[in-house]
Amino acid sequence: MKTLSLFDGAVEVGISDFDDGNMRYFAGVNEEVDVISAQEKLSEAIGLAGEKVARLNVVYTEDMFVKFSALSSEKLAEYSVKNSEWKISAADGLITYEKEVGILLPLADCLGLVIYDTKQKILGLLHAGRHTVEQMGAKKFVKYFISDFKSEPKDLKAWFSPCAQSYQIYALDNKKLPDAVFEQLVSTGVLAENITNSEIDTVTNEKYPSRSNGDTFYRFGIVVKQK
């Protein structure tokens, strides 16, 4: 488990790996209590207790993968990692003004997109998997910042989590996943120099699970908060 400081120290991110436990529950494969415990430990890496951290619960049975929600301290109970996965509301992206409130996302090869409004001090985390990106999810997430929070694209900074760096999205002219997300962000007016890729490849780095390598039941996690 490691932590990084992003955007000139404004945001802290925690990143787990295989050694830190499975970050997603799969019925019949692992115990949900162990997953919740692992998520709480990841939260503690950035100094937050589990009840102060929301979990992005992506529902793959839905047709649309661009469900966003604003997160306040009052709504934390609805998304808290201390809850059973089945009780957490579905969302592909969460945004919060709150400091000392975290957002956690389990991942394998998909890209966790962190966006931060440096002027208004708003933090967002998006699950940018194939389905989301095919539906222009990264672009729509920025539009959500603009329409609902009055963000200016020039004030936004973005960071890409470890992901399958060479994964091709066939529906988008075989663009690689990070390239497709990058293009969607820039198309909204986000400055290219404000976008950073971790450049960690989950397919080739043995510290991380990868669906491309046949791992369908293990997930690492990222968790973010404003400082």
HELIX and SHEET records of a PDB file:
HELIX    1   1 PHE A   18  ASP A   20  5                                   3    
HELIX    2   2 GLU A   32  ALA A   45  1                                  14    
HELIX    3   3 GLY A   50  LYS A   52  5                                   3    
HELIX    4   4 SER A   73  LYS A   75  5                                   3    
HELIX    5   5 LEU A   76  TYR A   79  1                                   4    
HELIX    6   6 GLU A   85  LYS A   87  5                                   3    
HELIX    7   7 ARG A  130  GLU A  134  1                                   5    
HELIX    8   8 GLY A  137  PHE A  149  1                                  13    
HELIX    9   9 PRO A  153  ASP A  155  5                                   3    
HELIX   10  10 TYR A  170  LEU A  172  5                                   3    
HELIX   11  11 LEU A  177  SER A  187  1                                  11    
HELIX   12  12 ALA A  192  ASN A  194  5                                   3    
HELIX   13  13 ARG A  211  ASN A  213  5                                   3    
SHEET    1   A 5 LYS A   2  LEU A   6  0                                        
SHEET    2   A 5 VAL A  11  ILE A  15 -1                                        
SHEET    3   A 5 PHE A 220  GLN A 226 -1                                        
SHEET    4   A 5 GLY A 102  LEU A 107 -1                                        
SHEET    5   A 5 VAL A  53  ARG A  55  1                                        
SHEET    1   B 6 PHE A  68  ALA A  70  0                                        
SHEET    2   B 6 GLY A  93  THR A  96  1                                        
SHEET    3   B 6 ILE A 122  ALA A 128 -1                                        
SHEET    4   B 6 LEU A 111  ASP A 117 -1                                        
SHEET    5   B 6 LEU A 156  PHE A 160 -1                                        
SHEET    6   B 6 ILE A 195  ASN A 197  1                                        
SHEET    1   C 2 GLN A 168  ILE A 169  0                                        
SHEET    2   C 2 LYS A 175  LYS A 176 -1                                        
END                                                                             
